[in-house]
Structures are given as structure tokens and as C-alpha cells.
Amino acid sequence: MSVEQANNWDAIVIGGGAAGLFCAGVAGQLGQKILVLDHAEVLGEKIRISGGGRCNFTNMNSTPANFLSMNPNFVKSALSRYKASDFIELVKSYNIPFHEKHKGQLFCDVSAKQIIDLLFEECKKGGVVIKNPVTVTGIKKINQEDANQASYPWSVETSTGIEKAKAIVMATGGLPVPAIGATDYALDVAKQFNMPVVNVRPALVPLSFTSDEFANLSELSGLSVPVKVKSGTKSQRYGTCQFDEDLLLTHKGLSGPAILQGSSYWHEGEAIHINWFNDVDIDELFDDDANRLKLTENILGAVLPQRLAKAFAEQKNLMGRKWAEVGKKDRQALKDFLTNWAVKPAGTLGWKKAEVMLGGVDTKALDGQTMMSKDNPGLYFIGECVDVTGHLGGHNFQWAWASGFVCAHSLARK
């Protein structure tokens, strides 16, 4: 094989993360000659740190309703062709022990490294060539009229030379966790080929508050409590949501699953609404005659952490007051305060703390059955760089597997 032939590929996958490696492995096993390029010294770092080091690799209940996109229907084709059950079977075939943690979320029993090893082994089975660390410095589409180049119309310039391919797959993820080499290179490539991009921002990210807005709650850092969180407005990009999850008080603001979920729908300047009583019947609690001689903070403390109950009693000037001494108006004010606590975040904690990127390559420019650009044949975008963002709990990994799968099968058909 000549050097020139060695540098000719059926497809070059740029990005060696979850979506890129999975797509490469599937395509390779379908008979495609695949090259994966990545700038990182070590591949799969985002997988390694996910799920507290145990990788929430999918969600048994993943459906299109678990994803945000300007086009909510876009995910349907890929998710129906590669389901959570399909990836679960793959994990089982590698004898990787796993467990359900919460609401269909599946985690490795031992380590996220097992998922990384699975992906590398799938690539090995498909004869995939992986080159890293390699910097991609440019991507060009060769003039199709040049008969000598027509078979390999895509040219990728790298720090180690030029590679040619029949197709390019952009799988470089998004901007979260810059410390491990996160990049928005896929968005630059999309713009280079005149494809629309939906503005990006951090998602599944903690929210920060000013000292005035957060009052005395900042002193309760570390407390976790189940709540209902409402976020977003009907007029905004993705509408509204409500999540029943745990909220975590931090020294900078609010975190925990409830807030991370709500952050994807929140927009600057808007309030989020928290029901601290979650599923507790507050009317029954407040109207119970047995509580007449109890202190307000102790009544609240029956259903909330004691320190939080005292903080709320202080905020409403009810600390140390017996319930019989609290008038009807003050009781109603306390009820409204605790079931619809409206507060405006100052912002998010940014890309360093975000789990995913919201926005990305506009889905109206992509074929949902193949992930290929409608106007640039042979150019694909998969995974996080696309304007598809999953809820917390394994859905984003499922999107990586599903979008990679349909892309791989499209490559094989070509």
C-alpha cells in the first residue's frame, strides 16, 4: 500500500469522545476504513469523570421528551433506531456490572474506565486507526470536478500531515470542562460551510446568586432537600419545565439535580420557582390543631432540615413564635413563600462546572436519519456539538450512542 493510499479513508472522525469512538467502532465493523483524530493526550476524559467516575452511560427511560432542541422531533429517528436497551446489551456483552441509581439512570458498578475500554475494543474490532494527540488545522472540500480527487473529496490538514476521506464526521463535543480540552471546533467547521448554529451556553450547571437574593441561605452550604423546581418561560427557546429532584445549597448558590435540570431552561434575568415542600400537604400541616402550641420553626422542621426551617422562619420574622400566635395573613404568606419561592439567579457557574453545552449546529441543516449536512454531502455532525441537549441522568450519553450509530450506518451505505 502506497503512502497516498494509506492516507485515504472512507471517513475521518474528528473527536475521540463518546460519540466519535462509538461511531468509529460501528462504522469500522460495517466494513469502513475509519480514522479517528483527537488533540488530547488521553482520550475519553469526559467519560472518565462522568457520573462521579462511574459513568451514567444511559437511561432506561430515555425518550424524545428528555431532550431540548429547537426542533424537538429531530431526535426521534436516531433514538428509535438505537435505543437504551441496545447499548445496555452491548455493556452486558462485555460483562460490565452496572446498577440503576435513580429514575432509570444506569451506572457502572466499578469504573467509567470500563466504558472507555469498551469503546476502544469496539474500535479495535472494526480496525479503526486512532491518532492522538493530533491537531487539525483545516478541513477542505476538494473540487468534485477534479477526477483524480473525486473519490476522496475531503482533505484534513493536521499537525502530522494531510489525510483524505470520502466523509468527515465532526464529534468534538462542546465547551464544558475546558480543563480537559473542551472545544467548539465543530461549530467553527459548521460556520465554515455556511451552516447555521444555535447560540450556545452552559447547561446542567449550578446557579449563582447575589448576597441579597440568597439572604441567609448561603450559611447552609451542604444541605440537600427534595424540591420541585420550575424554570423557563413559554416565550423562550425551550419553554418551561418542572423537575422533582434534590436541591443542594452551596456557598455560591444552588446546585443538585433539580437546579442542574432547571438551568437548561433558565434565561438571564428570569426567576426560578422552588416548592420547598415538594409533595408535602402544606394545608394539612398548617391546619393541624396539634401544632397550635408548637414553634413555627419546629413545625417547618418536621418536613424540612432543621437548619433550613429556622432560616425560613427567620426570613419571615416568625422565629420563636408559637403557631397559635401566627395570624391567617402571615400563615398564607409563609405558605406562598415556601411553595413558590421565586428568586433570580445572578448567573451560572459557567463552562467549568457545566456538564453539557446547550445549542450547537442547527438541526434544520442536518438529516435526522443520517446526521449528514443537507447542503454538504459527506459532512456529518454527531453528539454534543448538535443542538440536542438531554436532561440529566444518562440521556446525553444515549444521544451520543444513537447519533453515532445512525451516522455509522449512513457511512456504510455510501
Secondary structure by P-SEA (a helix, b strand, c coil): ccccccccccbbbccccaaaaaaaaaaaaaccbbbbbbccccccccccccccccccccccccccccccccccccaaaaaaaccaaaaaaaaaaacbbbbbccccbbbbcccaaaaaaaaaaaaaaabbbbbccccccccccccccccccccccbbbbcccbbbbccbbbbcccccccccccccaaaaaaaaaacccccbbbbccbbbbbcccccccccccccbbbbbbbbbbcccccccccccbbbbbbcccccccaaaaaaaaaccccbbbbbccccccaaaaaaaccccccccaaaaaaccccaaaaaaaaaaacccccccccccaaaaaaaaaaaacbbbbbccccccccccccccccccccccccccccccccccccccccccbbbcccaaaaaaaaaaaaaaaaaaaac
